[in-house]
Amino acid sequence: MSSKDKQKVIGEELDATQVARFLEMQPTGDEDADFHVLTKAYRGLPVEYFDQFLAMFVAQGRNVNATDPQGRTLAQIAAQHGNQPGYVDVLKKHGAQ
């Protein structure tokens, strides 16, 4: 996930319905469904909306510490992306380790 993967809409306000759509995404392969949804939201939402998404995600009882096939959590991956400030803090706020 490089910074060019993040496609953010600048200046567009998102409502809760638009943010919640990320919760409905399904993986196409054998990827963990929670990790897939987290990754899609991380790539597609500005940090303030990612925070809102994570509140919905956790409220559904989903796993914020889900892992990729290599055993890495999104928080571990995001921590390596120094050019994406705020995402790790928001993940930790919602229980990521």
Summary of the structure (lengths in Angstrom):
residues: 97
radius of gyration: 12.4
end to end distance: 19.3
largest distance: 35.6
contacts: 248
relative contact order: 0.18
helix: 52%
strand: 2%
